[in-house]
Amino acid sequence: MSDNNSWLIAGLGNPGRKYADTRHNIGFMVIDRLAKEHGFAVIQKKFDTVFGLGEIDGIKVVLTKPMAFMNRSGPPITQLAKYYKLESDHVLVIHDDIDILFGNLKIKAKGGHGGHNGLRSIIGAAGGGEFPRIRIGIGRPDTQIEVTDHVLGKFAKEESATLDLVLSCAAEAAQSIIKKGLPLSMNRFNKNGVESDKL
C-alpha cells in the first residue's frame, strides 16, 4: 500500500466495554461509522490494533483502532503505518477535543498535542506531529466536574440527540481529506466547525 494515494485513518479511544460510549472514544465511533458506510471489516489484529482494509472513493484505506489505552496509542498506530509503508502525512488521526464545543469539529494539518494524551503518544512514537487530524469537540466540563471525569463520561442526553449527526459529519470530513485534500477540506469544515446547514 505504499502508493501516494493510500491512507491510514486511526480513531482514538480506550478499549473495553467500560469506555465504549464515552466522550474520549468518539474517534472509535467515527471509525465504526466509516467501516459501516464503506463495508470494511475492522477485525484484523496486528501491533495491538484492530484494523480493516478497503477502499473509499477508489482510494485504498486502512481503518484502525489502537487497542492500547489512550496514552499508549502512538506505537500501535506508527507500527501499522510503517508496515503499510505510509508516511505521517497520510496518517489521519480522529480524536476528541475539549477545547472545541460539542457539535463542532476542526481539521488540522499538523501540530502539537495540546494536552491530549493520545496525540502526545503518537507524536512521541512518530518523532513529530506531521500528521493531519480531525478534532471533534466534546467541550469543557463545568467547574464542578473534573476534566478526567468529563472525557471518560457518557454523553449528556442533549448531546446524544445530535451525536449521530456529529459522527456523520466527521466521517464526511475524513472522506473529504483523503479525496480532495486538506486545504479544500479545511475551508469547507473549519468555517463553522461542523457545516452549519447540518447542525
C-alpha positions in Angstrom: 0.0 0.0 0.0 3.0 2.3 -0.4 1.5 4.3 -3.3 0.9 8.0 -2.6 -2.9 7.7 -2.6 -3.2 5.2 0.2 -4.2 6.3 3.7 -4.4 5.1 7.3 -7.3 6.5 9.3 -6.9 6.0 13.1 -9.6 6.8 15.6 -8.5 7.2 19.2 -10.2 5.7 22.2 -9.9 3.2 25.0 -10.6 -0.5 24.6 -13.3 -2.3 26.6 -17.0 -2.1 27.2 -16.5 0.2 30.1 -15.3 3.0 27.8 -17.4 2.2 24.7 -19.8 5.1 24.8 -17.7 7.8 26.5 -16.6 11.1 25.0 -13.0 10.0 24.9 -14.0 7.2 22.5 -15.5 9.4 19.8 -12.6 8.6 17.5 -13.5 4.9 17.7 -17.1 5.8 16.9 -16.1 7.6 13.7 -14.1 4.6 12.6 -17.1 2.3 13.2 -19.2 4.8 11.2 -16.7 4.8 8.2 -16.5 1.0 8.4 -20.2 0.5 8.3 -20.7 3.1 5.4 -18.0 1.6 3.2 -18.2 -2.1 4.1 -14.9 -2.5 6.0 -14.5 -5.4 8.4 -12.4 -4.0 11.2 -11.4 -7.3 12.7 -7.8 -8.0 11.7 -5.3 -7.7 14.6 -1.7 -6.5 14.4 0.6 -4.3 16.6 -2.0 -4.0 19.3 -4.6 -2.6 16.9 -7.8 -3.9 15.2 -8.0 -2.8 11.6 -9.6 -3.4 8.3 -8.6 -2.8 4.7 -10.8 -1.5 1.9 -11.5 1.4 -0.4 -13.2 4.8 0.0 -14.0 6.5 -3.3 -11.4 4.3 -5.0 -8.7 5.1 -2.5 -7.0 2.3 -0.6 -7.6 2.8 3.2 -6.6 1.2 6.4 -9.2 1.9 9.2 -7.8 1.2 12.6 -8.5 1.5 16.3 -5.5 1.1 18.7 -6.2 -1.4 21.4 -3.6 0.0 23.8 -5.1 2.6 26.1 -5.3 6.2 25.0 -1.9 7.3 26.4 -0.2 4.4 24.6 -1.8 4.9 21.2 1.3 6.0 19.4 3.4 2.8 19.0 0.5 0.7 17.6 -0.5 3.4 15.0 3.0 4.2 13.9 3.9 0.5 13.6 0.9 -0.2 11.5 1.6 2.8 9.3 5.2 1.7 8.8 4.1 -1.9 8.0 1.9 -0.5 5.1 4.7 2.0 4.1 2.6 5.1 4.8 4.2 8.4 5.7 2.9 10.6 8.5 1.1 13.0 6.1 -1.1 10.1 5.1 -2.0 9.0 8.6 -5.2 10.8 9.6 -6.0 10.8 13.3 -9.5 11.4 14.7 -9.8 12.4 18.3 -11.9 14.2 20.9 -11.0 17.8 21.9 -12.2 19.6 25.0 -11.2 23.0 23.6 -13.9 22.7 20.9 -17.6 23.0 21.7 -19.7 19.8 21.3 -21.2 19.7 17.8 -18.2 21.3 16.1 -15.1 19.9 14.6 -11.8 21.3 13.2 -9.4 19.8 10.7 -5.7 20.5 11.5 -2.9 19.6 9.1 -0.2 19.1 11.8 0.9 20.4 15.2 1.4 19.7 18.8 -0.6 17.6 21.2 -2.5 20.3 23.0 -2.5 18.3 26.2 -4.2 15.3 24.6 -2.5 12.1 25.8 -3.3 10.1 22.7 -1.7 12.8 20.4 1.2 13.1 22.8 1.9 9.3 22.4 1.6 9.5 18.6 4.0 12.4 18.4 6.4 10.7 20.6 6.3 7.4 18.6 6.4 9.2 15.2 9.1 11.7 16.2 6.9 14.7 15.4 3.4 16.0 14.8 3.5 16.0 11.0 0.1 14.1 10.6 -3.3 15.5 9.9 -6.1 15.2 12.4 -9.8 15.8 12.9 -10.6 17.3 16.2 -14.1 16.6 17.4 -15.5 18.9 20.0 -16.7 17.5 23.3 -16.5 20.8 25.2 -15.1 21.5 28.6 -17.0 20.5 31.8 -18.5 23.0 34.2 -16.4 23.9 37.2 -17.9 21.1 39.4 -16.7 18.3 37.2 -13.1 17.1 36.8 -11.8 17.0 33.2 -11.0 13.3 33.5 -14.5 12.5 34.7 -15.9 14.6 31.8 -13.9 12.9 29.0 -14.4 9.4 30.4 -18.1 10.1 31.0 -21.1 9.3 28.8 -22.6 11.9 26.5 -25.3 14.0 28.1 -28.9 13.5 26.9 -28.9 16.6 24.8 -25.6 15.7 23.3 -26.8 12.2 22.4 -29.6 13.7 20.4 -27.2 15.1 17.9 -24.3 12.7 18.3 -25.2 10.7 15.2 -25.0 13.9 13.1 -21.7 14.8 14.5 -20.3 11.3 13.7 -21.7 11.6 10.1 -20.0 15.0 9.6 -16.7 13.7 11.0 -16.9 10.7 8.7 -17.6 13.0 5.8 -14.7 15.2 6.7 -12.4 12.2 6.7 -13.6 11.2 3.2 -13.1 14.8 2.0 -9.5 14.9 3.3 -8.4 11.7 1.5 -10.3 12.5 -1.7 -10.0 16.3 -2.0 -7.0 17.2 0.2 -6.5 19.2 3.3 -6.9 22.8 2.0 -10.3 22.3 0.4 -11.5 20.2 3.4 -10.3 22.7 5.9 -12.0 25.5 4.0 -15.2 23.6 4.0 -15.4 22.2 7.5 -13.4 24.8 9.6 -15.6 27.8 8.9 -18.2 26.9 11.5 -16.7 23.7 12.9 -19.3 21.4 11.6 -21.2 22.5 8.5 -23.9 24.9 9.8 -26.6 23.6 7.4 -26.3 20.2 9.0 -26.4 21.1 12.7 
